[in-house]
Amino acid sequence: MRSGRRGIALLAALVLVLAAGCARVSSPAANQYRDPALVHIAAGTLRGTVASDHRLFAGIPYAAAPVGALRFAPPAPVIGWTGERDATQPGPRCIQDPSADPEHGRNTAEDCLTLNVWTPPIADQPRPVMVWIHGGAFANGSSGIYDARRLAARGDIIVVTINYRLGTLGFLAHPALGAGGDVGNYGLADQQAALRWVRDNIADFGGDPEMVTVAGESAGGMSVCDHLAAPGSAGLFRAAILMSAPCQAQAGLDVATRRSVDYAAVAGCAEPATAAACLRSLPLDKLRKPVWYFNIGSDELTGPVTGTPLLPKAPPTAFSSGDAAAVPVLIGTTRDEFTLFVALRYLREHQSFSPADYPRLLVETFGADAAKVGTHYPAERYGGVAQAYSAAVTDSMFACESDRLADALSRTGPVYAYEFNDRHAPAPDVLRTLPFPVGASHSLELRYLFDVGGAPPLDPAQQKLSDQMIDYWSAFVRTGEPAVDGQPAWPEFDGASMPTRMSLQTDGSRMMDGYRQEHQCPFWAGLKGR
């Protein structure tokens, strides 16, 4: 996600191909040439890094560079290499939203379709695989942020983190770029190409291609929703993890088309007959600013376009009609999702969040329902305008939407729901100097699964929760059920008889049954149009 209007907030030689074919019929360890730092795949040989508890193969191309004629085109097959390819460092990040990029454009490139593979030490039996899709409002982020060594080692799973095209380069839906509405989903098609790469190559790293779980947070979680609904993703995974994923926040083809045509005109490509060639020949700097399709509160998103051949139905619609992939799903939110965005707006735009600001904020976000929301979320009850506004958007856009998704998905397969509830989770220094608490905000649970840096270390109780979360998540990746010996039982979600979810907290994780009331879901369900 991102904050404000500028927002927050990757053919080998014949002899090598034959060697790869032979490797696939042997044990996982047989492909290592007796050197655990070497892995051979169909495209060539990789040299990664080896530590006592894990291996890492980074910056692996899974598709051809999407440049020139391949800009605004589906991902093409990767070109192989001869000799050993260095796989010790992640590849460049995909082009980012410049107004929300903390690295100010460094280490970015249009040629960015790479992935990283984290494995435990070599074993005789193939491991299950988790493919991680990063968040960032579909405009920022990268695979290299997520250090998965502890998740791979403790969880005894393989973790694949992927880059995909972002912003305008990933999601511009100009009609000149494709026939029959086949536009706007280049970044989502990249993700599908990465999943196919995993299917075809992960055995060479000791992984089981029949045991793949697709997972993501924020925009990455929204992507997982899309894969559950996208026909072209069918069969590429057997389970899914949705973390903090407002899957309703995606645009249809009509909205995306209008905004894309306007974007192209401003960029100098207004003529329909020449727009495609013009857009593909533009200097990269003219395409760095994202095209925006959807608002969550004061925050904007780009992203996959529904009503298209790749994504015919919006995910919530597909889930409600029983058209989702029938796989086990782990789904959840953080207790205080939207405080992150309010905090960033306070810091970047100097928003005061005074009582005089509250009516305007509510109108901007909830339109005709603003007065009803203000009455239901009075600032004095929540300790101030920032907290009340955060609670209203958290409940309406994240918590209650997640509950509705869990209910719909539970009709087609097993669902396990959670809420991350450590309201003292470590946050970056800048978020700990605010006049209001951020609590268990959006993204703060990620450091309990990955080493993402940028915040104080976990204290002993938080480290225990981190271990527990890794155990639950990796058990789900292995079996499709978060069942861990010695930990609290986590039953399936049933929207009718058992709308319970696991509350993940430092004083003892446990099942909770008051989630809908705590997040005012009956109120939101009663508002017009919800």
N, C-alpha and C positions, 0 to 999 in steps of 0.2 A: 504494500500500500504506500501512498505518498500523502503529504499534507499540503493544503492550500492549492491555489491554481497553478503553482509550479511544483508543489508536492514534494513529499518525501521521495519519503521514501525516502556456441559456443558449437589398378588390377596388378596385383603383385605379380612377380615373375612366376612362370609355370611351376618351377620346382618348389616355391614357397607355398603355392596353393595346394599342391599335392601333399606337402608335408602337413599342412593344416588339416586336410581331410583325414590323414592317418591319425593325427592327434585326437580327433574327436571320437574315435572308437576305443581309445585307451583311457586309463584312469586320469583324473584331474591333474595329478602330479606329473604325468608322463610328458606333458607339453612344456616342461620347464628347462629342458636341456641340462638338467642337473644344476642349474643356476636359478634360484628363486627370483632373481631380478629380471629374468628374461621370460617373455611370453610371446608366442607366435600366433597371430590371427591371420585371417584371409588376406588383409591388406599388406601385411609385412610383420617384421619383428620389432618388439618394444622392449626397451630397457627402463625399468622403473627403479624404485627405491625399496629397500628391505630393512625393517627394524625387527626387534625381538618379538613384538606382538602383532605386527601387521605388515602388509605390502601396499604400495601406492603406485599406480600407473596413471599418469596425469597428462592432460593435453592431447588426448587421443582423438583424431578427427573421425567423426561418424558420417559425415556428408561432405560433398565438395564445397569449396568456398562459394557462398552465395553472392557473387560479384558479377559485374558486367551484365550479360544476358540472363544470368541466374538471379539477379536482384528482382524481388517481387515475383519469384517463381518457386514452385515446390522444391524441396531439397533433392539434389542429384546424388548419385552414388559417389562415394569417396574414391579418390585416385590413390592407388597403392604406392609403396616405396620399396626400394632395395636397401639392403644393409639394415643396421639397427637404428631405430628412431628413438631419440631421447624422450623419455616419458617421465621426467622427474619434476616438471613444473606445469601448473595449469596453463591452458591457452589463454589468449587475450579475451577480455570481456566483450560481449556484444555491445554495440553502440548504445549509450545510455542517455537518459533525459539530462541535459547539461545543468539544469537548474536544481537537480536533486542528486547529483553525483558527488559524493564526498572526495573522490579521487580526481575530480575536475578533468575527466576525459582520458586520464593516463591509462595505459595498458588496455585500450579498447581498439577494436578493428571490426570491419565488416566481415572479414574472414574469421569467424568465431565459433563455428559449429564443432565443438570439442566436448569431451566428457572425461571424467576421472573415475577410476575404479579403485576402491579401498577393499582389501581382502584380509582376513585373518591369515596366519601362517598356513602353508600348504598342508592339506589333509587328503586322505584317501577317498572320502565321501564328498560329493558335491554339496555346496552350501546354497541355501535360499538367498534371494537377491532383493534388495530394496532400491528402486530407482527414484532418486530425489529430484523434484522440480522446484527450483527456487522461486521465491516471491519477489515483490518489488513493483506492484501495480502494472505489470507487463511492460515497464519502462526502465527499470533499474534492476541491479542484482547480478549475480553470476554463480557458477558452480564452485569457484575457488574459495568462496567465503566459508564453506561448510567443511571443516576438518572432521572427518568421520572415523578417525582411527579408533576412538574408544567405543563408538557404536559398533564398528566391525569386530573389534577384539572381544569386548565383553559380550556382545550379542551373538557372536559366532555366525555372522551373516556377511554377505558381500554388499557393499553400498556403492551405487553409481550415482554421481552428481553430474548434471548436464547443463550446458548452455543452450540457449535458443534465441532466435532473433526477437528483438524487443522494439517497442515504440512503433514509429512509422515504418521502419524496415520490416517489422514482423507482422503488422496488422493493417496497413493501409488498404482500404476496400474500394479503390477507384474502379469503376466498371470497365475501363479500358484495359485493365491488367488481366482480365480473364473473361471467358465466355460463360454464360449461364449462371452468373452469380458466384463463380468459383474464385473468389477473391477474399483477401483480408485475413487469412488464417495461416500465413507462412510460418509464424512462430509455433503454432499448434502442430502443423505438419512436420516441423523440425523435431518436436517432441516425439511424434509417432515414428520418425526415422530413427531416433535414438532408441526407442523401445524395440524396433526391429533389429537394430544393431545388437542390443542386449540378447535378444532371442538367438541371433546367429553367431555370436562371438563369446558370450559369457562363460560357456563351458571351458574355454581355453584358460580362463582365470580360476577355474575350480568352482564355477557357479552352476546352478541347475536352471536351465531356461524354462522349465515347466513350473518353477516356483518363484515367480516374479511378482512383487508387490509394487505398485506405483504410488508414490507419496509426495505430498507437497504442503506448503504453508502459504496462506494469504493468496496471492495470484497463483502460486504453485498449487495450492489446494483447489482453487477455481479451475485450474488446468485439469486436475484429477477428475473433477465433476464433468468436464468436457469429454475426457476419455471414457468415462462411464457411459456417456450418451452418444459418442461418435462411432458410426459404423466401422470406420477404418481402424479403430483401436481395438475392436473385438478380438479376443484371443491372445492379446499381447501381454496380459497380466492376469493373475488369478485372485488378487485382493487389492484393496485400495485404502489409503489413509488420507483423510481430509482434515487439515488443521487450519482453523480460523479462516474458513473459505466462504465468503459471501457469494455463493454461486448464482444468485439472482442478478448480480451486478454486471450483466453483459448486454451488449447492444444487438439489435436485429439489423438485418441487411439494409433496411431503408434508412435508419439513422446513420449507420456507418458509411453508407454511400454518400449521403448529403455532406457529412463532415469531411469525408475524404476528397470529394470534388472541390469543396471550399479550400481545403488544405493545399491541394495541387495548384489551384489558381493563385494562391498567395505565393507559392514557390516558383511561379512562372510557367506552369504547365496547364493553362486553362483550356487550350484547344482540344476537344475530344478526340479528333482524328490523330493527333500526334502526342497525346498525353502519355501513353505508355512508353514510347521511345524517349520522350522528354524526361520522365521520372527516372528511367533507368540510366540516363546519362548525366543527371544532376550531380554536382559536387556533393560529397558526403555532408559537408557542413550545412547544406540546405535541408537536410533530412534528419538532423539530430533532434530537433524539437518534436516530441510525440504528437500524434493525432489523438484527441481525447473523445471518448464515446459515452462515458457514464459517470455520474456523480454519486459518491457516498458521503453524505453530509457536505462539507465544503471541499472534499477531496475528489480528484478526477482519476479515471482509469481509461486506459485503452484496452486492447485484448481481443480474444477470439470473437468472431461474428457469427451469430446464430441465423438460421434460415438459409443456410448455404449448403452446398453438397457435402462439405466436410463435417459440418455441424448442423444437421437439418432442424433439430429441435433444441430450444433452450433447455439446459439440464433440469431445472425444476419441473418443467412440463414433461420431459421424458421420464423423470422419476415418478411423477404422479400417474402417468399413463402406463407404467410397468415396462417402459422401454429401456431401462438401464441395464447394464451388464449385471447378471445375477452372481455377484461375488461378495465375499465378506468385506465389510466396511468398518473401519475405525474412524470416528468423527468427533470433533470437539472444538471448543473455543477456550479463550482465556477469560477470566472473570471480568476484567476491565478493559476490553479490547480497544475502545476508541480514545482512551486517555492519551495514548501515544500521539495521535494526530492533533488532539487539542494542545498537547504540550509543544509539538513542533510548530503549530500555528502561533502559539504564544511567543515562542523563541524567534521565529523567522519573520513573522508579520507584526509582532508587537501587539497582538490582540489582547485587550485588557480583560475581557470576560467579566465586565461589570454588569450590575443589574440592568442598566440601560441597554446593554448589548443583547440581552437574552431574547427579547421578542424578535429582533432582526435575525439572529442565528436560527431560531426555530422556523421562521418563515422561509429563509433560504433553504433549509433542510427538509421541512415537512409541508410546506405550502399551505393549503387550505386547512390542514389539520393542526397547524401551529398552536392555536389557542388551546385546543384539547390536550396537546402534549404538554404545554406549559402548565396547565392545571394539574395534570397527572404527575409531572416532574417539577415540583416547585423548587426553586434554587435553595431555599432555606432548609428543606428536608435533607438535601444532599451535601450541605456545607458550602455551597457557593455555585455560581453559574457554570464554571468550568466542569465541576463534578456532575452537576445535574445534566448539562448538555452531553457530556461523555456517557452518562448512564443511559440517556434516551437513545443515542445512536448505537451504543453497544447492544442494547436490548432489541431495538427494531431491526438493525441491519445485520447483526451477527448472531446473538444468542437465540432469538426466536426463529430466525431463518434456519439456523443449524438444527433446531429442534424439529422444524417442519421437514427438512431434508432427511433427518434421521427417521422420522415417522414414515415418509414415503419409501425410503430405501429398505426399511425393515419388512416391507411387503414382498420384496423380491429376493432377499438374502439376509443372512445374519448381520446385525449392526451392533457395534459396541461404542457407547457414547461416553464422553468425558468432559470435565471442565478443569483447566489448570487454575489452581486457586492459591498459589503462593503470592500473596499481596506484598511481600517484601523481596521479591525476586530481584537479583542484581540488575541494575540499569546503568547505562553510560552516565558519566559524571554530569553531563549537561542536563540530564533528566532528573538529577537528584538535587537540583538547586531551585526548583520551581516553587511557587507559593501554593501548590496543591499537589497531592500524591498521585503518582501514576499507577500504583498498585500492580496487579497482574495484567499488564498491558499487552497489546498486540506485539508479538514476536519475542517477548522475554522468555517464553518457554523453550525457545530454540537452543539456548545455551545449556539446557538440561539434557539434550540429545547430542549436540555437536559442540566442538570448541569453535565458537565464533568470535571470541575476543571482544575487546572494547568495553568491558565492564569489570567490576571487582570480582574476585573468585567466589565461588559458592562456599557458604559456611558448612560445617559438618552436617547439619540437618538438611540443608539443600542438596548436599552431595549425596546423601542417602536417598532423597527423592529422585535425584538424577539417575542413580543406579536403578531404582525401582522403575522409572519411566523407560529406561533402556531395556530393562528386562521385559516389561509389558510389550513395548513396541517390537522387539526382536522375536518374542514368542508369537505375536500376531503374524509377523513375516514368515516364521517357520510353519505355523499351523493354521493360520486364519482365525485364531482365537487368542486373546490376551490372557492366557492362563499360566500362572507362575507359581511353582511350589513355594510355600511359605509366605505368600503375599495374599492380600484380600481377594476373594473371589470376585470376578467381574462378569456378571450375567449379561445376556443379550438384552438390548433395548427393545421394548414393545410399547409402541405409542399408546395403546389402549389400556393394557393391564399392568405394564411395568415401565412407565416413562422415566426410568432412573438412569443415572450416569455416574461414572466414577469421578469423585472429587479428588484431585491430585494436590496434596498439601503436605507441609512439613511436619505437622503434628499428627500425621496418620491418615493416609489416603483411605477413603471409604465411599460406599455408594450413597448418593443423595437422591431424594425424591421431591424436593421443593424447587427445582430449577425453574419450572414454568412460572411459578408464583413470584419467585425472587426477581425474575427478569420481566415481569409484567406481561407475559405472553398473551393472556386473555384480552388485555387492553388492546394490544397491537392487532390481534386477530379481529377485533371488533371495529377497527377503523375502516372507513370506506375504502374499498379497493384492495384490502389486504386479505 
